[in-house]
C-alpha cells in the first residue's frame, strides 16, 4: 500500500494532511488532523465515515441513495417532511430531529434544500444548524443552488471553527439524480474537494472544481441562464411548428438529430407532448435561480436581456398556478400567449 499526502493550513492552529491509499479491494481516503496537543484520524471510506444528508426531495433522495448503494455510511438523514426520507430509512439510514443533531453524528454533511434562507437556517443557525454540531475537521457540502455571497459567508464561518465547506450545486434534474449522472459545480477548499470527490462521484458523472467559495454557485447560475434560453427556444419552436401545421412528432425527431439538439429538448419535449408537467425541477425553484442570477448581474453591472425575459415568463407561469409544476410547463405560458394548445401524444 502507498499513501500520497499533501497539506493545507487552516485559519486555526490545525494542520491537516489529506491523502489516499489504494489496495486491491478498495480506495481509502483519510483526513489527518493534528494540533499542538492531540492527533486525530478520520477515514473517508465506505462503511466507516459517518455521512449526513439534509433534504430528501425530488433529487436529494436519489443522490443520497447512490451514496448508500456504494456502501458509504453509517448514514443519517434530516428532512422537514419525514415521509420523504422513508426510502433511505428502509435502506438503513437513521432519522435525526435537527441539522445540529445530525451533524453531531457525522464527519461529512450534505445539504440539498430549496432556497438561500433554508441554506442559512440549516447550516448557520447557532442553535440548530450544521456548523453548531459538526466536529472540527468536518465538511459541509451544500448542493443547493444558492447565493455566491452566502457560500462565502458559510466558508468563512466554517474556517473560523476549524471546519470546511464546499458549494457544489448540481444540474441534470430528476433524471440525472436517478441515474447518478449529474453535473456538479464545486467551489471552496480544493483539498476538501479532493478528499470528498469519491462521494460526489456516487451521484455525479461530471464534477468540475472552479476555485474559491462561491465559484461553484457562479458556474451553476451561468448554467441556469443557458437552460432558460434553451427552454424558451424549445417551447417557441414547438408553437411555431404547430401553427405552421407540421407533424410535431416528425419535427421533434428531426431536430433531435440536428444542431438544435440539447439536454432540455431531449429530456423535456417528450413530457410536453404527453402533457406531463410533473416536476423534475420545480418552476418555483427555477424562478429563484433566475432571480439570484439577475441580482448578480445587477451587482456586476451586466445586461442579459434573455435572462430577464425568461424570468418574466416563468414568473407569469407561477402567477397562474404553475409554481409546483416542472420547468417544461413553460409551454403553457407560450400556449396562452398564442391562443393554442399542442395536441397530446401517447
C-alpha positions as CSV (number, residue, x, y, z in Angstrom):
1,X,0.0,0.0,0.0
2,X,1.1,3.6,-0.7
3,X,-0.2,6.9,0.6
4,X,0.3,10.2,-1.1
5,X,0.0,13.2,1.2
6,X,-0.3,16.9,0.9
7,X,-1.0,19.6,3.4
8,X,-3.4,22.6,3.9
9,X,-3.1,25.3,6.5
10,X,-6.4,26.2,8.2
11,X,-7.1,29.7,9.7
12,X,-7.0,28.0,13.1
13,X,-3.9,26.3,14.6
14,X,-4.7,23.0,13.0
15,X,-2.6,21.4,10.3
16,X,-4.4,19.0,8.1
17,X,-3.0,16.3,5.9
18,X,-5.2,14.7,3.3
19,X,-4.2,11.6,1.4
20,X,-5.2,8.3,0.0
21,X,-4.1,4.8,-0.2
22,X,-5.1,2.1,-2.7
23,X,-5.4,-1.6,-2.1
24,X,-6.6,-4.4,-4.4
25,X,-10.1,-4.2,-3.0
26,X,-10.8,-0.5,-2.3
27,X,-9.6,3.0,-2.2
28,X,-9.4,4.7,1.2
29,X,-9.5,8.4,1.9
30,X,-8.2,9.8,5.1
31,X,-8.1,13.2,7.0
32,X,-5.3,13.5,9.5
33,X,-5.9,16.4,11.8
34,X,-3.0,17.4,14.1
35,X,-2.9,20.2,16.7
36,X,-0.2,21.0,19.2
37,X,-1.5,18.6,21.9
38,X,-3.5,16.0,20.0
39,X,-3.7,13.9,16.9
40,X,-7.0,12.6,15.3
41,X,-7.6,10.5,12.2
42,X,-10.8,10.4,10.2
43,X,-11.0,7.9,7.4
44,X,-13.3,8.7,4.5
45,X,-14.1,5.2,3.3
46,X,-17.3,3.2,2.7
47,X,-18.7,1.7,5.9
48,X,-16.7,3.8,8.3
49,X,-17.2,7.5,7.6
50,X,-20.5,8.9,9.1
51,X,-22.5,10.7,6.4
52,X,-25.4,13.1,6.9
53,X,-27.9,14.2,4.3
54,X,-30.3,17.1,4.7
55,X,-33.0,17.4,2.1
56,X,-34.6,14.3,0.6
57,X,-36.8,15.8,-2.1
58,X,-37.3,15.0,-5.8
59,X,-33.5,14.9,-6.4
60,X,-31.9,14.6,-2.9
61,X,-33.4,11.2,-2.1
62,X,-31.9,9.6,-5.2
63,X,-28.5,11.3,-4.7
64,X,-28.3,10.0,-1.1
65,X,-29.4,6.6,-2.2
66,X,-26.5,6.4,-4.6
67,X,-24.1,7.1,-1.7
68,X,-25.7,4.4,0.4
69,X,-25.6,1.9,-2.5
70,X,-21.8,2.5,-2.8
71,X,-21.5,1.4,0.9
72,X,-21.0,4.9,2.4
73,X,-22.2,5.4,5.9
74,X,-23.4,5.0,8.7
75,X,-26.0,7.3,7.2
76,X,-28.1,10.0,8.9
77,X,-30.9,12.0,7.4
78,X,-33.0,15.0,8.2
79,X,-35.9,16.4,6.3
80,X,-38.8,18.6,7.4
81,X,-41.2,16.1,5.9
82,X,-40.0,12.9,7.4
83,X,-42.0,10.7,5.0
84,X,-39.8,11.9,2.1
85,X,-36.8,10.3,3.8
86,X,-38.6,6.9,4.2
87,X,-36.8,5.2,1.2
88,X,-33.5,6.0,2.9
89,X,-34.7,4.8,6.3
90,X,-35.7,1.5,4.7
91,X,-32.1,1.2,3.4
92,X,-30.8,1.7,7.0
93,X,-30.5,5.5,7.4
94,X,-31.2,7.0,10.9
95,X,-33.6,9.9,11.1
96,X,-32.4,12.9,13.2
97,X,-34.6,15.7,14.7
98,X,-32.5,18.7,13.6
99,X,-29.5,19.6,11.4
100,X,-27.4,20.0,14.6
101,X,-28.2,16.6,15.9
102,X,-27.4,15.1,12.5
103,X,-24.1,16.9,12.3
104,X,-23.1,15.7,15.8
105,X,-23.0,12.2,14.4
106,X,-21.3,13.0,11.1
107,X,-17.9,13.6,9.5
108,X,-19.4,14.9,6.2
109,X,-22.8,16.5,5.8
110,X,-24.7,17.2,2.5
111,X,-27.4,19.8,2.2
112,X,-29.9,19.9,-0.7
113,X,-32.7,22.3,0.2
114,X,-34.8,24.9,-1.6
115,X,-33.8,28.5,-1.0
116,X,-31.0,30.6,0.4
117,X,-32.9,31.2,3.6
118,X,-33.2,27.4,4.0
119,X,-29.4,27.0,3.5
120,X,-28.7,29.8,6.0
121,X,-31.0,28.2,8.6
122,X,-29.8,24.6,8.3
123,X,-26.1,25.4,8.2
124,X,-25.6,28.7,10.1
125,X,-28.3,28.7,12.8
126,X,-26.4,29.0,16.1
127,X,-28.8,26.8,18.0
128,X,-29.8,24.1,15.5
129,X,-27.6,24.4,12.4
130,X,-25.0,22.0,10.9
131,X,-22.0,24.1,12.0
132,X,-23.2,24.1,15.6
133,X,-22.9,20.3,15.7
134,X,-20.2,19.4,13.2
135,X,-16.8,18.3,14.7
136,X,-13.6,20.1,13.9
137,X,-12.2,18.9,10.6
138,X,-15.7,18.0,9.4
139,X,-17.0,19.1,6.0
140,X,-20.4,20.5,5.0
141,X,-21.3,20.3,1.3
142,X,-24.1,22.5,0.1
143,X,-25.7,21.1,-3.1
144,X,-28.4,23.8,-3.3
145,X,-28.4,26.4,-6.0
146,X,-27.9,29.5,-3.8
147,X,-26.2,32.9,-3.5
148,X,-22.5,33.1,-4.1
149,X,-22.2,35.6,-1.2
150,X,-23.9,33.1,1.2
151,X,-21.4,30.4,0.1
152,X,-18.6,32.7,1.0
153,X,-20.2,33.5,4.4
154,X,-20.6,29.8,5.2
155,X,-17.0,29.2,4.2
156,X,-15.7,32.0,6.4
157,X,-17.7,30.8,9.4
158,X,-16.7,27.1,8.9
159,X,-13.0,28.1,8.6
160,X,-13.2,30.1,11.8
161,X,-14.3,27.0,13.6
162,X,-11.7,24.7,12.0
163,X,-14.2,23.1,9.7
164,X,-14.6,23.0,5.9
165,X,-17.4,23.9,3.5
166,X,-18.0,23.4,-0.3
167,X,-20.6,24.9,-2.5
168,X,-21.5,22.2,-5.0
169,X,-24.7,22.9,-6.9
170,X,-25.8,20.3,-9.4
171,X,-27.6,20.1,-12.7
172,X,-29.3,17.3,-14.6
173,X,-32.7,17.2,-13.0
174,X,-34.5,14.2,-11.6
175,X,-33.3,12.0,-14.4
176,X,-29.7,12.8,-13.6
177,X,-30.3,12.3,-9.9
178,X,-32.0,8.9,-10.5
179,X,-29.2,7.7,-12.9
180,X,-26.3,9.2,-10.9
181,X,-25.2,11.3,-13.9
182,X,-25.4,14.8,-12.5
183,X,-23.0,17.6,-13.3
184,X,-21.6,19.1,-10.2
185,X,-20.0,22.6,-9.9
186,X,-17.7,22.9,-6.9
187,X,-16.3,25.9,-5.1
188,X,-14.3,26.1,-1.8
189,X,-11.3,24.4,-0.3
190,X,-9.5,22.5,-3.1
191,X,-8.1,20.0,-0.6
192,X,-11.5,19.4,0.9
193,X,-12.9,18.9,-2.6
194,X,-10.2,16.4,-3.5
195,X,-10.8,14.4,-0.3
196,X,-14.6,14.1,-0.8
197,X,-14.7,13.8,-4.6
198,X,-15.3,10.0,-4.4
199,X,-18.6,10.8,-2.6
200,X,-19.6,13.3,-5.2
201,X,-18.8,10.6,-7.8
202,X,-21.6,8.5,-6.4
203,X,-24.2,10.7,-8.0
204,X,-22.2,12.9,-10.4
205,X,-20.8,11.9,-13.8
206,X,-19.1,15.3,-14.5
207,X,-17.5,17.1,-11.5
208,X,-15.6,20.3,-12.0
209,X,-13.8,22.4,-9.5
210,X,-13.9,26.2,-10.1
211,X,-12.0,27.8,-7.3
212,X,-12.8,29.8,-4.1
213,X,-16.0,29.6,-2.2
214,X,-18.9,30.9,-4.3
215,X,-17.4,30.0,-7.6
216,X,-19.4,26.8,-7.8
217,X,-22.6,28.9,-7.4
218,X,-21.5,31.3,-10.1
219,X,-20.9,28.4,-12.5
220,X,-24.4,27.0,-11.7
221,X,-26.0,30.3,-12.3
222,X,-24.4,30.6,-15.7
223,X,-25.7,27.1,-16.4
224,X,-29.2,28.2,-15.4
225,X,-29.0,31.2,-17.7
226,X,-28.2,28.9,-20.6
227,X,-31.0,26.5,-19.7
228,X,-33.5,29.3,-19.6
229,X,-32.8,30.3,-23.2
230,X,-32.9,26.7,-24.2
231,X,-36.3,26.2,-22.7
232,X,-37.8,29.3,-24.4
233,X,-36.3,28.2,-27.7
234,X,-37.8,24.7,-27.4
235,X,-41.3,25.9,-26.5
236,X,-41.3,28.6,-29.1
237,X,-40.1,26.1,-31.8
238,X,-43.0,23.8,-30.9
239,X,-45.6,26.6,-31.0
240,X,-44.3,27.7,-34.4
241,X,-44.2,24.2,-35.8
242,X,-47.8,23.6,-34.6
243,X,-49.1,26.8,-36.0
244,X,-47.4,26.0,-39.3
245,X,-49.3,22.7,-39.5
246,X,-46.3,20.4,-39.1
247,X,-46.4,17.0,-37.6
248,X,-44.8,17.6,-34.2
249,X,-43.6,14.1,-33.7
250,X,-41.8,14.2,-37.1
251,X,-40.5,17.7,-36.3
252,X,-39.0,16.6,-32.9
253,X,-37.4,13.5,-34.3
254,X,-35.7,15.7,-36.9
255,X,-34.3,18.4,-34.7
256,X,-33.2,16.0,-32.0
257,X,-30.6,14.8,-34.6
258,X,-29.5,18.3,-35.7
259,X,-28.0,21.5,-34.4
260,X,-30.9,22.3,-32.2
261,X,-30.5,19.2,-30.1
262,X,-30.0,19.8,-26.4
263,X,-30.5,18.1,-23.0
264,X,-33.6,20.2,-22.4
265,X,-35.1,19.2,-25.8
266,X,-34.3,15.5,-25.2
267,X,-35.5,15.4,-21.6
268,X,-38.5,17.7,-21.7
269,X,-40.1,17.7,-25.1
270,X,-41.4,14.1,-24.6
271,X,-43.0,15.3,-21.3
272,X,-44.6,18.3,-23.1
273,X,-46.1,16.1,-25.8
274,X,-47.6,13.8,-23.1
275,X,-48.8,16.9,-21.2
276,X,-46.8,15.6,-18.3
277,X,-46.0,18.7,-16.1
278,X,-44.7,16.7,-13.1
279,X,-41.6,18.3,-11.7
280,X,-38.1,17.1,-12.5
281,X,-37.2,20.6,-11.3
282,X,-39.8,22.9,-9.8
283,X,-40.8,26.1,-11.6
284,X,-40.6,28.0,-8.2
285,X,-37.0,26.9,-7.7
286,X,-36.1,27.8,-11.3
287,X,-37.6,31.3,-10.7
288,X,-35.4,31.5,-7.5
289,X,-32.3,30.6,-9.5
290,X,-33.0,33.2,-12.2
291,X,-33.7,35.8,-9.6
292,X,-30.3,35.2,-8.0
293,X,-28.7,35.4,-11.4
294,X,-30.4,38.7,-12.1
295,X,-29.2,40.1,-8.8
296,X,-25.7,39.0,-9.6
297,X,-26.0,40.7,-13.0
298,X,-27.0,43.9,-11.3
299,X,-24.1,43.7,-8.9
300,X,-21.7,43.1,-11.7
301,X,-23.4,45.7,-13.9
302,X,-24.0,43.4,-16.9
303,X,-27.1,43.3,-19.0
304,X,-28.6,39.9,-20.1
305,X,-32.0,40.5,-21.7
306,X,-32.6,36.9,-22.5
307,X,-32.3,36.1,-18.8
308,X,-34.7,38.9,-17.9
309,X,-37.3,37.6,-20.5
310,X,-37.1,34.1,-19.1
311,X,-37.6,35.3,-15.6
312,X,-40.7,37.3,-16.7
313,X,-42.2,34.2,-18.5
314,X,-41.6,31.9,-15.6
315,X,-42.9,34.4,-13.0
316,X,-46.1,34.6,-15.2
317,X,-46.3,30.8,-15.1
318,X,-46.0,30.9,-11.3
319,X,-48.7,33.6,-11.1
320,X,-51.1,31.2,-13.0
321,X,-50.6,28.3,-10.6
322,X,-47.5,26.7,-12.0
323,X,-45.1,27.0,-9.1
324,X,-45.1,23.3,-8.3
325,X,-45.0,22.1,-11.9
326,X,-41.9,21.2,-13.8
327,X,-40.0,23.7,-15.8
328,X,-41.4,22.2,-19.0
329,X,-44.7,23.8,-18.1
330,X,-43.3,26.9,-19.7
331,X,-45.2,25.7,-22.8
332,X,-48.4,26.6,-21.1
333,X,-47.4,30.2,-20.9
334,X,-46.5,30.3,-24.6
335,X,-49.7,28.5,-25.5
336,X,-51.7,31.1,-23.6
337,X,-49.9,33.9,-25.3
338,X,-50.7,32.4,-28.7
339,X,-54.2,31.2,-28.1
340,X,-53.4,27.5,-28.8
341,X,-52.7,24.2,-27.1
342,X,-50.5,21.5,-28.5
343,X,-52.1,18.1,-29.1
344,X,-51.4,15.4,-26.5
345,X,-49.4,12.4,-27.8
346,X,-49.3,9.0,-26.2
